[in-house]
């Protein structure tokens, strides 16, 4: 998949656990896991906004485009 979710990297830098982050942004730990493991087909802007607020980052810190070779 050309878009990679670097959520685990940002969470580690901010020392946030999955459970803590899920509670803070109002999604289930299972849905957060789907995002973290690059299994999501889409993400709502409202969820992305909450992630950025909670992790004090920009959308580009979480989402990365990697071209296919």
Backbone torsions as a table, in degrees:
resi	resn	phi	psi	omega
1	UNK	NA	130.5	-176.0
2	UNK	-70.2	-18.7	178.0
3	UNK	-106.6	124.0	-178.2
4	UNK	-109.8	137.6	177.7
5	UNK	-98.3	116.7	-178.8
6	UNK	-98.0	33.9	-175.4
7	UNK	-61.7	-40.7	-178.7
8	UNK	-62.8	-35.3	178.8
9	UNK	-65.5	-47.7	-179.2
10	UNK	-65.6	-40.8	179.0
11	UNK	-61.7	-41.2	179.2
12	UNK	-64.6	-42.4	179.1
13	UNK	-62.7	-35.2	-178.0
14	UNK	-92.0	-1.4	-179.4
15	UNK	55.9	48.2	178.5
16	UNK	-112.5	131.7	176.3
17	UNK	-82.2	161.3	-179.3
18	UNK	-62.9	-43.2	179.8
19	UNK	-62.9	-43.4	179.2
20	UNK	-62.6	-46.5	-178.8
21	UNK	-65.7	-43.3	179.5
22	UNK	-58.8	-45.4	177.7
23	UNK	-61.9	-42.5	-175.9
24	UNK	-65.3	-37.0	-176.4
25	UNK	-99.6	-4.2	173.5
26	UNK	81.5	32.9	172.8
27	UNK	-124.9	165.8	-179.1
28	UNK	-76.5	152.4	175.2
29	UNK	-57.6	-33.3	178.4
30	UNK	-63.9	-43.0	178.4
31	UNK	-67.5	-36.6	176.9
32	UNK	-64.9	-39.0	178.3
33	UNK	-62.3	-39.8	176.9
34	UNK	-59.4	-43.3	178.2
35	UNK	-65.3	-48.9	-176.8
36	UNK	-59.7	-35.1	-174.9
37	UNK	-94.9	18.0	177.7
38	UNK	57.0	33.6	179.4
39	UNK	-100.3	-9.8	-177.4
40	UNK	-75.1	141.2	176.4
41	UNK	-93.4	-18.0	-178.5
42	UNK	-157.5	163.5	174.3
43	UNK	-141.4	136.4	178.0
44	UNK	-74.4	145.4	176.9
45	UNK	-61.0	-34.7	179.8
46	UNK	-65.2	-37.4	177.1
47	UNK	-68.8	-43.2	178.0
48	UNK	-61.1	-41.3	178.1
49	UNK	-61.9	-44.8	179.5
50	UNK	-65.0	-39.0	176.3
51	UNK	-60.8	-45.3	-179.7
52	UNK	-63.6	-39.5	177.4
53	UNK	-63.9	-49.0	-175.2
54	UNK	-67.0	-33.0	-176.7
55	UNK	-101.7	1.3	179.8
56	UNK	50.1	59.7	-178.3
57	UNK	-145.3	179.7	177.4
58	UNK	-103.0	156.1	177.7
59	UNK	-53.7	-35.9	179.6
60	UNK	-67.8	-17.6	175.1
61	UNK	-75.1	-27.3	-177.6
62	UNK	-93.9	-42.7	-176.4
63	UNK	-106.3	134.7	-179.1
64	UNK	-134.3	132.3	175.5
65	UNK	-90.5	123.7	176.4
66	UNK	-121.1	113.2	-178.2
67	UNK	-62.4	150.9	177.5
68	UNK	-82.7	136.6	-179.0
69	UNK	-88.6	NA	NA
